[in-house]
Amino acid sequence: MAKKLVLEFRNSKSLGIFIRATLLVSTGLLSFFSIIYPQPIRPASFPIKVGDVASQDIQAPYALSYTSEILSEQVRNEAINKVQPVYLPADPSITRRQIERLRVALAYINSIRIDPFSTPDQKFNDLAALLDVRINREIAEKIFELNDVKWQLIQQESLSILEQIMRNSIREDQIREYKNNIPTLISYSIPQDQAQIISILVEPFLTANSLFSAELTELKLKEVRDSVDPVIRNFIPGEIIVRRGQIITPVTYEVLQEFNLIQPEDNIRELLATGIFISILTIFAGVYFNRRRPEVSSNLRSLSLIAITFLVFLVVARIVIPNRTVVPYIYPVPAFGLTIASVFSTEIGLILSIILSIIAPYNLSNSLDLTLFYTLSSLFGILILGKGLRIGNFFWSGLTIGFTGSAVILAYRLPNALNDLIGLATLIGASFINGFASASLTLLLQFLLSQLLGITTALQLLEFSRPDHPLQQFILQNAPGTYQHSLQVAILAEQAGEPVGADSLLIRVGAIYHDSGKALNPTFFIENQVPGNINPHDDLDPTISAQTIIKHVTDGVHLAQKYKLPPRIIDFIKEHHGTMLTRYQYARAIQIVGDSPEFVNADLFRYPGPKPQSKETALLMLADGVQARARAELPKNEDELRIIIKKVITHCQREGQLDDTGITLRDLTIISEAFIKTLKNTYHPRIQYPELSSILPSHDIELEKSTSISKLEK
């Protein structure tokens, strides 16, 4: 069985190494392609391309006659541009429909006019319901005031004018012109105010009756296109195709292609150089992760996200940087290093930002100064950012990136007399934009990566560590003893975290919430019980008592989820007791059955776990046990403290609770010393003050008593 477990462990370890190696090689290959991809599709002979200046006269090597697609297309486009859109003949059905709509609208208005029971407001509201015509109140009142003869005349004139106009072929672009002509068609015998009503009634119904025909227009364009004869170009041997000093135009380039004078560039040397370059950096990254073994190297999900982020920054850089002057100094390469440093560790951020800063500008005309620009600004920015404990850290980091980049620009550009002050000022401004863009982008990427990986960032931890957090207030109000105990454990564990390379801030925040479940049943835990009161566990069955105590873990997880604590903090709640027994209740249960352990189910007295999976949760387990025993036994000197700490550590080791944490024996020694140093200040001996009655004269004692009584009365 043991041999099988060892074999499975070796197989899983080998598989993990293989997957990590595959991920590293894949990242290297994708980095290689991101650099060389644009080059194979570039035409290269002589070498020459459109827009270049010919370095020599190029002659036709033989007679050639060919159809020039470029010139033919130019002639076709010129002919097509002269083609007018094709419209269909006027559609009588459209005219009839519009006249009928006008007639219906007039009939509706007439019915409103003759309604004897409607008030003026009701009539206006009814008129407003007319969809085709929009009539304001002033015009409506004029319509209602007209007598029947005048109204009849307006109706007839409106229908007549609409019919007269719609007899013409009206296109969509002519509607405005015909609407403007309506007043000129109204009989001059009609008064101006009534003519205005006619214009308002007719205008909405005036529409295009000669519609654009896309099909006919396309057919005509095709006919014109097909009718254009292709342009034939003829060359005789020795004829000059392009002279030295002339710019290569698309037409000239076409000729050279027809003569097969443009051949693909032989870029084998460049590909080989790029391959060697990427291989060196890939090997460097592999050696770093293999030798230094950062914590993230065991997490394939984290490594994959780092690789994806790296490739995204690299690919976008290779798209936007080449052949530009200002954009390379704006592109926020430092944001990658800042993000990795703030989410994982400063060391990884420094190493990977160096690699990205070298690859991104590789093989460009100004690659040297861009490499230093990206590298130095990234390194300074990461060092200033640190763990990113404050928003202000991001601001100062961005500002540092701007100043560092500006210094690199000045160092490289000032010696060149051709650089003008405006150009330098532009690049310096771009450097500061780069800095603040990198800091801002880091805040966004930090949040996204932490959500994807379930990692809690320093900014989030600081937010959860605030005493006014709702869950902390809930614990303080319901279980003040537990709250004080948690603070003491947090201090103890935090002080031991830094020396062994653990995240002290994470430990402190996790310790504050590790016993939050006790707030739901505070009286069942000794730190919340009033001295002298009956302990509720004395009257309970040991199994029920144990389950009540164990339940504070699941209750804590429930509260943490309710108050939106991140998974990394919830791990502290789950793992701080691991899978250990509630020893007091288990011992009582064995006593009840006559000291026969075989009659007691130990699983009923065991915490659900899991065991601690990190240094941070292991430190909490040790600090929690040490603090509880020290509070119970009240050690009088350092030797007694050492005994207590050793007992707790030995017990956790014997129970296998530290097996999955990566804590070494050296770490345990450092942790023990840190615990002793912290606890000595807590449990140091007090000075025994002498009785005042043996020192002070009797009248001084009486005076002190009277003064105390007087203060109490006040």
HELIX and SHEET records of a PDB file:
HELIX    1   1 ALA A    2  ILE A   36  1                                  35    
HELIX    2   2 GLU A   69  ASN A   81  1                                  13    
HELIX    3   3 PRO A   92  ARG A  113  1                                  22    
HELIX    4   4 PRO A  120  ALA A  128  1                                   9    
HELIX    5   5 ARG A  137  GLU A  145  1                                   9    
HELIX    6   6 ASP A  148  MET A  166  1                                  19    
HELIX    7   7 GLU A  172  GLN A  174  5                                   3    
HELIX    8   8 ILE A  175  ASN A  180  1                                   6    
HELIX    9   9 ILE A  182  LEU A  185  1                                   4    
HELIX   10  10 GLN A  192  VAL A  202  1                                  11    
HELIX   11  11 GLU A  203  PHE A  205  5                                   3    
HELIX   12  12 ALA A  214  SER A  227  1                                  14    
HELIX   13  13 PRO A  250  GLU A  258  1                                   9    
HELIX   14  14 ILE A  268  ARG A  292  1                                  25    
HELIX   15  15 GLU A  295  SER A  298  5                                   4    
HELIX   16  16 LEU A  300  VAL A  320  1                                  21    
HELIX   17  17 VAL A  327  ILE A  330  1                                   4    
HELIX   18  18 PRO A  334  VAL A  343  1                                  10    
HELIX   19  19 THR A  346  ILE A  359  1                                  14    
HELIX   20  20 SER A  367  LEU A  385  1                                  19    
HELIX   21  21 ILE A  391  ARG A  413  1                                  23    
HELIX   22  22 LEU A  421  LEU A  453  1                                  33    
HELIX   23  23 ALA A  458  SER A  465  1                                   8    
HELIX   24  24 PRO A  470  ASN A  478  1                                   9    
HELIX   25  25 PRO A  480  GLY A  497  1                                  18    
HELIX   26  26 GLU A  498  VAL A  500  5                                   3    
HELIX   27  27 SER A  504  TYR A  513  1                                  10    
HELIX   28  28 SER A  516  LEU A  520  5                                   5    
HELIX   29  29 PRO A  522  PHE A  524  5                                   3    
HELIX   30  30 ILE A  526  ASN A  528  5                                   3    
HELIX   31  31 PRO A  536  ASP A  539  5                                   4    
HELIX   32  32 PRO A  542  LYS A  562  1                                  21    
HELIX   33  33 PRO A  567  GLU A  575  1                                   9    
HELIX   34  34 ARG A  583  ILE A  592  1                                  10    
HELIX   35  35 PRO A  597  PHE A  599  5                                   3    
HELIX   36  36 ALA A  602  PHE A  605  5                                   4    
HELIX   37  37 LYS A  615  GLU A  633  1                                  19    
HELIX   38  38 GLU A  638  ARG A  654  1                                  17    
HELIX   39  39 LEU A  665  LYS A  680  1                                  16    
HELIX   40  40 LEU A  692  SER A  694  5                                   3    
HELIX   41  41 SER A  698  GLU A  713  1                                  16    
SHEET    1   A 2 ILE A  58  GLN A  59  0                                        
SHEET    2   A 2 ILE A 240  VAL A 242 -1                                        
SHEET    1   B 2 LEU A  64  THR A  67  0                                        
SHEET    2   B 2 ILE A 232  PHE A 235 -1                                        
END                                                                             
